[in-house]
Amino acid sequence: MVKAAEPAMLIGDTEPLWSDVSPADLGAWFDAYRQASGAPFDFVHLDADWTLGDWPDRAVAATAQARTRGIAATLIYNGGAARSDSEWNELARAHIDAYESRTGGEPDHLVFQSWMDHPDRVLPDSDPTTFTGLIRQYFAPRSVIALDPVQVDADGRLRIFGSLRTAGGDSIAAGTIGLTATPIDGAYQVSGLNGRVPAGATTAVIGLRANIEEAGPGPVHLSLYELSYTQGTSRRNRVPDPRFAGGLARWPPDGSARIRILASDHGSGRMLRIDATSKQSLLITSAEFAVTAGAAYRFSAAIRVPASSAGNAYLAVIFLKGTEIARERMELSPRPITLGRFTTTTVSGPFVADGLKLEPGRYRLRVRYFGDIDHWPSTAETSITVNLSRVRYTVGAALLHPESQVGDARGGDRADQVDLGEAVCRYVEEALAVAEQDRDEIDQHFVDEAGGQVLLSGIRAASERHILAARRTPGLVERRLDPVGHEREGVASLELERLTGVMGEHEHRMMERGVVAPPAVPRLVLPRSGSAAEHVAAHDRGADVRLGLRYDLRAGVDFAAVQPLWPAPHRQGIHPFMQALAADAERVIDTLVRARHEPVERH
């Protein structure tokens, strides 16, 4: 009827482009309207949710849905929920630049609109913080940033070279340039949110949402270390169990995503690890805590979020008065690291940023020209990888693969005597790589090598029932001065290669004959390993396979090969004196097994 009365009238639609409305949903709506009215929309204006990480791609896809149906489409340009006029205009320019320059969006119409508190002024257009100042700047000459390859020194310092010109090639002098670097792989960061407790609120909870309640969908891989909520001038953290010391008892999860409590990879304590596909969702809500209506609050979170998870999860302070009355969201995405601002110093437009430093990792480097009233802003981006060529480790030679050093002087069989060393390496991408070590984690491995092995930290031998001690007698070099300190009866070793007995007499420090060791109590043997703490090995050397020249240097292991050692007596020496009688060392039925050196680490 309207078209019949006014054929020149255009009829269009304004639609939200939010997380629960996909571009395909909009296409279906366009078809339904045409079928019902007999004609398509003349235009569609899209209201984007700027908090979504993929809003530029969604906007391009939605406009494509309209144009394939003959409908003109555009994105409504605004600065969203800004806190000042200048911030609103800067955000609006950033949104326009992201849509048009970075994703190739081409608006069929131009719509500048605000239903928020800012900007407060429409004029003058010579002021870049007013409404018409934004429009004037939009029609000003476009600027272009040209970047040379970024140089990264061995110590992680950046050297950035580029030039700033108009699209026509004219140089722009004294332009203000800003630099940011956004971690790609999920660096440890602390994000914050400030606000005031809504009127009527009495309690609050902290919620995490992934691929649900306007989050996502998309992959989610994040680590959460600590949450904090404080009010007013108080520093008291009101969040119950903010570092997950009690596991999930106060953080009950609901959903199909994988959730784990792990040892923190950033200092001490624990962390909450969440992994989900785009089809898996998760809700986690803390226990309630008291709040004061009208009070200023500060909410912060220590977290790792890779770029691939941006926009797919958020944290929220949910205020309650029995039920939810307000929700303040913190979108989870990598936070850009500000490297600084500087001004181009030459009339020809080149600029140099030198001495900027980043930690090792992959980054998305963003160079932003903020523009002025006569030049539209521009952005250039590039990916960089920061490697450190030499890194000093405090874990030591274990980095050099101890398996290759077995029998070498650099090896070591004592966990408390690992030699410090310097390793040369290059950082590579890892999923949630450990950011710091405190010299208390040592990666030790089982190594197959014939030879006597001792206990880690010089504890005592573990016993095994099923292994015989086939060996040769240690020679003079291997014995060193130990026979002098342990010359007595009860020392296990025989002159020939046979089962172990007990030393009786010797001549020139070499055994003459052997005596079978008297059985140790108890005589009744239970079906388990003997108590090595009660029956100490006859000698530090033992009677096993011939030893190497560097006896004390071997690669250690974490646990006994079969059964662990019983707890050692209190105040035991590192190398205890031998008992008068050795543990049964000869093959005797129904007696305790002979001792054997076996590498064991006891905690």
Summary of the structure (lengths in Angstrom):
residues: 603
radius of gyration: 36.2
end to end distance: 86.1
largest distance: 127.3
contacts: 1809
relative contact order: 0.11
helix: 14%
strand: 29%
